[in-house]
Amino acid sequence: MEVQARREPRLVLLAEALSVGGFAAWATVIVRHAQQEVGLDASVIALALAFASAAYAVAAAVRGARHKRPDWIESARHATLAIAPLLTIACFAIVISNLSNNYNLEYTYRVSSRATPAILKFTSLWGGQNGSILFFSWLMSLYVFFLFVKPWRGNRELQPWVIAVALGTQLFFLFLVMFYANPFARWWQGADGQTIAAVFQPAGATPFTPPDGQGLNPLLRHPGMIIHPPMLYMGFVGLTIPYAFGMAALLGGSTASDASWIKATRRWTLVAWGFLLLGLLLGGRWAYDVLGWGGYWGWDPVENSALLPWLTATAFLHSVMIQEKRGMFKVWNMILIILTFSLMVLGTFVTRTGVISSVHSFARSALGGPFLAFVALILVGSAAVLIARWSYLKSDNHLESPWSRESAFVLNNFVFLTITFTVFLGTYYSMFSELIAGEKLTVGPAVFNRLIGPQVAALVLLMGVGPLLAWRRSSPQALGRMTWRSGLIAIGVVAALFVTGFRALGALAGFGVITYAGLITLEEFYRGIRARMKLSGESVFTALGRLIARNRRRYGGYVVHMGVILMGLGVIGTMMFQQETQRALRAGESLTIGDYTITYQGSELYVPESEPDKTIFVGHVAVSVSGGAPERMTPYRESFQTGGGLLPPALRSTLSEDLYILFLGEEGGFGTLKVFVNPLVNWLWIGAIVLIIGTLLAMWPSGAVATVPVPARSKQIAVGEAGR
């Protein structure tokens, strides 16, 4: 052992010092030395050490893989584990600066003020450009930390390449933080009285501290924005893990052909997919509650940029089941994960650079060049590796019938990709048109809705029918026997709606499709519950619980499908039947919309004690439903001393619809009200909750499941059912 220790390279010994056990003492020594000798803050030093650790981890992992040196690979793992604690120090420094009103730090000056509530000073960590990239990097380091904190028992041949790819991505974002968007720049005052922001003290300059900060962007003060960005970031950075495994499988050569990398990353992919989904849903709710336009999804470029990787990740999650079950679509799955990761980086590029105008994006910055270079590197590098390893990705089987589950998954992926292409083209059309024709042209929400609607309907239809098809081959007759009841009921629902006065063909088709798909999914639960009750005498709820516990992945997926169907109700209702009006009223005057009579009663202005930088202008209205007793509602608008404001609605919510009232202000004795009636919108939020529950069920680790004795014939039936 002594001989091995003497031969071990000095760089390896250095990285061993980065291990979790020795991290605290090691970091403390370097930080103290740098503070005394160089005068740098601990946060800047921690950031530099994180960058150095990431660079070393990539180099050591590649060397270990190429020369088959486990000591170098283990050293790279130790360096990897150091990054999360180091970035925690850096993030903690920003939070402390915000809470202590340290306006000498430029970032604190930009995103905080003395009047900012403490909770918003904390969330200001991700409220500005530079801090959000640091926060993004920190979240990525947490994923990587928990991936490598325990030594791997399986897939060890993939480990060095996973480290290299994941830490290469981490290194890029740390490079941005270090050299393009450093949140630790401070204010300095030169001899000429001019102030400048810089990380290092300029010659002849002295520290300068403004008396107060600019405060947080008003749009980011809503409670939804406390949670929405971290959820999106967790989804974005989490997609690094399956991409790293996919690239590691390709770089490992022979490992590319099996599904071990897919099985190893299934839960990581689901976690990232779930966070991204939650971020999208919270963003929709934030838009509904804050932006004051009566909707929740406006096809904004930044919204779309987050939607794009979610769409391809969803296609990937479906497609990998074919590789696991049948050894097919190996090349396609690699393409999907490369595309998903590339769209994630591209979406981050759009948000961070402001290259496309959006209510969600940050201001234009110098990050565009590095981001575009990184996207190009990902696409070109991944394509080169994929082509080089193409021979390892031959399918073990082929499609045997158009009436099979494999074929349904192919169609499913095709629709997901057509939706992705439509959203991508519409989102980036303004950029393409400006580059090609010199004129910036945009695609409006109406165009998106017209193009996306039929594609989503096809997807929902496949969502209902696909799981009923058997692997390898089935038949139209077998499918018809399982779906004819649902089809008849769906036709009956459409006919009933038509007879009662609904004439919008798009809405009728939509209600028909979601009824059909929903009933098929419920029938799957019914068949499983009935079988368990018949065999074991279990109650309905016990049978349901054990049915799900027995196959969480399958039935969690069905719950996800039910969530999508419920959300479809809300989408159809708001898109097809929304009502809108706007009127300027004197006190005592009324307007009517649908079954509602709204009477304006006056306004008042006040400043809340907890937020003295904010002014609230309240409108008082009385709402009567179908001539009933009036209910008091108080829509209001907020304005801030730093500029900007919010326009939250007053909501009267039921399962059938929302009454959505905006108070635009009062002038000359007239109060202006803008009112929407949004039918079925709350089914969108109910469906979102169901969807999240289904995601949790699908990713939850399987445990011991209670079993019941099954007669021989029933076993045969059960095997056939499982094969579907």
Steps between C-alpha positions, in 0.01 A plus 500: 500500500792735580648445156168584336466814712848621398425444133167678512527832310495823699188616321319188617608568859377856464158384386483246783512804729177609333316201647201571725683405817789739447314778326437733795861519622640518147268780389549698821878504459485622137230759570688649795825510306338668200319754715821595680734500201275611213209676673226307322166412653437141603209483254723587203758247613233231541377572147852473359562175686175356367609589146841341557342189652269456201787542255713250691211248526449504122871454428549229765191307389606499136854395593368227726269366230759509223778339708271277708617657826241456780705730726459791259127428463455494877698821524267659243203387708645669809556822309141478378371479857681821598308721258163502678643616838708767330204638305290485816749745655465729198118493504493551875717810459247654259209431735685649798588808295134547403370452854759739647435774239859491376457725196874510441436168322364598160267199481336586834457858381326381180250256656433622854418809704437592862124479442520150349349232732748251643356203309546686172856593596562128528334414169689788334781247471332393175327832432775642278714379212828435678355348815267273307789347303688437825184345646459292183858374539444421868190290422697312235773431755240352738381255234860400431580476873214259572584299188860438614487529880492120530751285312334325208446125512366465146571673168852577616624506140270799444609698805802689361314608188194604702731714716666649192173593325311619810794698635576636154151651504555625855830651390331699223251663738773570754699660217202730436479589869872564527558705185167627363245525783690518827260595782787606728588824322513795741456872462818707489544877472790632298697816558279677244187420703367244251368170638583167341405140578790255506602181682855627555581846634597736216818700545441814704137412576336476841196293605164672446169404663172648367251596774229269361441243228273499195274222629370182345310496171131532598406201284725282718331598827206265457515185722489285187833644388658387827447139386462518121863577398659239731263233368587584139871509582477163678338359189754657266815397688358153573496423128880508514502160674328286231696684230826428683410131529400481134827657388692278743336192348607615154852594606533163673435329167364155584279642778295695245303197385339397828233677704698522824552874463125548447410296809760688705357838401125429483429649843742790444321578174159482667617734777627756248186457286278545807679815616484647151129419483440657842690810391287531186178461699606751765598740223153465351337568836729800557401644162132446584534673839738785414516604137136603476406373156252234601707203382773266618697415185578762237763312297764737633851416367637419846197286585551317172872459562420311820225300330724375217738280707201374700334381179806312379567363852143366503559333164823354640328359810251321276753384243749346745236249605534342155877470541459344844229258388598419142854632443380741230538873420850526647612767254173688536528511879851641475376765258214589736721549804750705297215714368351540848829616651571733208154659532561545872820694435332694219210590731745622762669705227169668404415584860844626597587704193168669421559419132122459462277753673300350788341605826699218664847562356787696649652801329726457199849394602835383367417135569372432148837410348606243761153343505483462123850352498400252770181399316705447183754292694222282643335442164819442301676301772200282579432434131864404444498253790163359391623443143823343625306254719214440256593134448446427870138621485343238276148403606446150638151483347281677245140614473284197432159662463344846474259374768755475781610703797831569329316660208290706739819629663639588156188704425516651848859612439414632156223722640721624783766593248255677268375704797861573595584613146187721484578668833869537411428659162238736644724600791811573297323630190567861599871429529512308172300765313728776627812309398369402156270787396614778731149532645389365837171310458327326788253213525197581717311276745211447254736338248653277767156392622381422148805289420557329835136416583450213248842354585421492872165334422684225308739460793214461750336243273824299486536540876173315547538230232876430514516319837229254386710365215715194566874487443605361159153468348132549574192539279233759427238253622667461841535876532134550403382255766678700768395848384150479348322600822721806543447590134121482529495712814731759339269520197205540736672785685574683175142450381360628831719810484391567142130465587538740796641774277876445469592557137878560508641202312843530663348490848273207414792303357712584804233393750449179302870413498560564871181311594611201292859499633387562858250214502755260350747590776234459771408161352859389548473581870158333517624175346796483739292584808228251405758223452653559845161523670387177334816309593560628853180661622675832553302822532500745210753735658729221622494343155578838340792568735655158452442511127702821476765377744546182292590698188564863587657580168198382300221634717691816590509558124123448483452759776718740298275434200190580708662825609560594137136421416369716785730781391357460151157593636638828627687575180195440280276705728727805512605489135155449352257666739681783680296823529655845538383860547642835614308802625563835672236545773398765749433387857162322501507405129504136388606276216373154409696203368352151483302435818688771692398859578796705630440834672788744553497651853809724504871474580761570767877543512736385777863406577556175698718540809699184420594625151532880506631506142169368370170679433175304467203643309188300587173490308185393686236309305184304582430185297157347460458157340171444311330773703609356838637679805803718420850390604776750567824465302811720504723492191806723532818614333842545656767754410854533632728796563765335284255483209275230362213326670267202518138452401362208705137403429216449742379144446171326563577135433273199454547166324304634205681834449701792635379858514824697448478876577779752442500859632693711250469824698278803546508831314248784498264308729489198267643168615609268218427130541613219273311177553547145372289189546724193467293180470643177646837662576526343845505153345835608358641548851330183631648306210843650575483366857395156374784508249756576772359220719534258207860609448580436867339157482697409187836601650438368854730206588325164501482319832358175623153451360231284655404210278199275491465137392408476132341191341676352197257636240508844662879494483479451126263795472727711720804415288314600186389824669859578606620435148281781377 
